[in-house]
Amino acid sequence: MIKAIEVQKKFGKKVIFEGISLEMGTGVYGFLGPNGAGKTTFLRCMLGILPTSSGSFEYNGVPTGRKNSIAAHVGYLPQKFGVYGDLRVCEAMEYLASVHRLKIRDIDAEIDRCLALVNLADRTRSKVKALSGGMVRRLGIAQALLGDPDILVFDEPTAGLDPEERMRFKAIVEQVSPGKTVLLSTHILADVDAICDQIIIINKGHTVYTGPTADIASLARGKVFETQVMPQGGTVVGIREEAGQKWYRVVSETVPDGSIAQEPTTEDGYLCAIHLS
């Protein structure tokens, strides 16, 4: 169980996030929010890479620190992953296993297992610099899986992946997640909608929603409309054309003139959390 208690982070006078309190047990969690919302900084504080300005983290009921580090139990894919380009893929995995001080009896078999999961089994002898951007991202996912850690943290895991690889990533998460805490940080709702049990939405340094993925749509109930006239208020979230007439899909706290109420979707709920909170 990971617990954040009134956590705040500032750089000088600039507040990145504040007052964040949440709990994460076994399951798949989506950490969702627009770029610049504070997601990556929060993760780096949680893992002890950055110090918090105030507040604290607990792991299994004990405050984190040198003697109880969350990082010791985590497989982590940072937002910007890179490794020395002249290393072969297998050498890069060996190096990263040693950096993480992983105690693995058969390291070669473990490397093969992780590379197979991300569809890089045939590239073990390739140099990293010969890989495409998407392949390097998959290599980053593979190194996070080394040692079968209790906690997996993926920061923008599908960046640079094509649609087929995105689907493969979702399959990987479903395969490795039982019994683990898995945290996916992203600004793309589609990355987390189908595979996450719980969603944490952060915007402008604050959590604006924490709860089941299935309940996000309810945030937009009574706030989604279609209108043929470009509205002055609210946020346009979609446009469709029918019989030569444009219809604007809007999320709004007030009912636009001449509009028709719509059944909200998960995306509508997310956009309401971001724009109307």
Secondary structure, 3 states (H helix, E strand, C coil): CEEEEEEEEEECCEEEEEEEEEEECCEEEEEECCCCCCHHHHHHHHCCCCCCCEEEEEECCEECECCECHHHHEEEECCCCCCCCCCEHHHHHHHHHHHCCCCCCCHHHHHHHHHHHCCCHHHCCCEHHHCCHHHHHHHHHHHHHCCCCCEEEEECCCCCCCHHHHHHHHHHHHHHCCCCEEEEEECCHHHHHCCCCEEEEEECCEEEEEEEHHHHHHHHCCCEEEECCCCCCCEEEEEEEECCEEEEEEECCCCCCCCEECCCCHHHHHHHHHHCC
